[in-house]
Amino acid sequence: MPTLLIVHHTPSPHCQAMFEAVVSGASDPEIENVDVVRRPALSATASDVLAADGFLLGTPANLGYMSGALKHFFDQVYYPCLDATRGRPFGFYVHGGNDVTGAVRGIETITTGLGWRRAAEPVAVTGEPAKADVRACWELGATLAAGLME
């Protein structure tokens, strides 16, 4: 059974709402035979990444960049997973108070280096997530999981 690994840093109610929507979409009953695994960014490991068939990443934008937790995740898994995970699909969501540009750019740079294939447009939200933003997160989760169905 394919596995979707959701790696997230969820320190705020806004990030939590986005995370819950992503998980709900990925776990939709119409999506069959996909194992959805959730890991906080500070505890996700190279073994988690190597065991996954696709990835969904979530982070706040802190001081113009992804969270230190997600950066730590990438630092821990980059070289151990570099060759083995090339071409695997991924997506991501970012929440910020007023600007997420640096966080989006950082994630895109690292995932390009890993050779991962972006399977959906990122969801980038500033301020309180609107209903459409939460729906976009749900769709992001559903898209990534459905893409892994056997």
N, C-alpha and C positions, 0 to 999 in steps of 0.2 A: 504494500500500500504506500503511495507517495506521501511525503511529509512536507507540510508548509511550516516553516519555523518563523514565528513572530518574535522579533527581538525589539524590546521597547524600554524607554525610560519615561515613566509616567509620574512626575512629581506634582501635578496640579489637577484640579477638577476639569479643566479644559482638555488637557492631554488624556485624562481618564475617559472622558466622553468619546474622544476620537478613538482611543484604544478599544473601548467596548464596542463601538460601531464596526471597527475592523474585524474583531473576533466574531461578532454576530454575522457579518457577511461571509466570512470564511467558513463558519459553522452552519450555514444555511442547510436545512434538510434536503434540498434539491441537489446539493453537492455531495456526491457519494464517493466512498473509498479514498478519502483524503484525511490523513491524520494531521490535526492542527495542534502544534506544540507552541506554548507561550513561554518565553524566558525573559526575565528582566535583563537589561543590557549588562549589568555588573556580574551576573552569574551565568550568562551564556558562554559556552565553550567551543573550542575547535571541534570537539566530538559532536556537539549539537549541529554545527554547520555541515560537517562531513556527512552526517546522517540525513540531512534535509535535501529535498529536491527543489525547493524554492524558498524565497525569503521575503518577509515583510518587515520593514524597519520603521520604528516610530521614535520621535525625539522632539523635545522643545528646542527652540533656538535660543541659546544663551550667549549674550555678548557677541552676537553676530555669527555664531557658529553652532554646530550640533552640540548636544550635551557632552560633557566630559565622560559620562557613562557610555554613550554610544561610541565615542572615539576610543575609549578603553577597549570596548568589544572589538572594534576593528583592529586595534593594535595587537590584541591577543590572537586573533584568528587569521590575520592577513597571510603570513608566510606559510603556516601549516595547511591552509586551505587553498592557496593560490592556484596550483595546477589542477587539483581535484574538483574544484567547483566552477571552473570556467564554463560559461555558456548557460548557467542556471538562471532561471527567471527571478526577478525581484521587483518590489515596489516599495514605496515609502510615503510616510506622512510626517509633516512638520508643523508645529504650532509655535507662534511667537507673539510677543506683545505688540510689536510694530514692524518688524522686518525679519524675514526668513531667508533672504537671498544667500547669505554666507553659509547657512546650514545646508541649503539645497545644493549649492555648489560643492561643498565639502563631501557630501554623501555621493554625489555624482562622480566626483574625482576618484574617490576610493573604490567605488564599485566598478568604475571603468578600469582601474588598475587590476582589480580582481577578475575582470573579464565577465562579470555578471551581465545578463541581458535584461534591460528594463522592460517589463511586461505590461506596465500601465503608467499613465501619467501620475506624477506625485500629487498628493493633496497637501497644499500649503495654505495655512490659515493664520491670519493675524487677528488678535482680539478674541472676543467670545465666538465660538463656532456657531454659525447659523444652522438652521435645519438643513439647508442644502449642503453645507460642509460635512455634517454628520452623515448625510445620505451618500456623499462622495466617498467617505471613509468606508461605509458599508459596502459600496460598489467596489472599492479597491480590494477589500478582503475577499469578496465573492469572486472577483476577476482572477486574483492570484490563485485561489483554491480551485476554481473551475478549470483553470489552465493546467492543473496537475492531475485532473481526473483520469483514471485509467479507462 
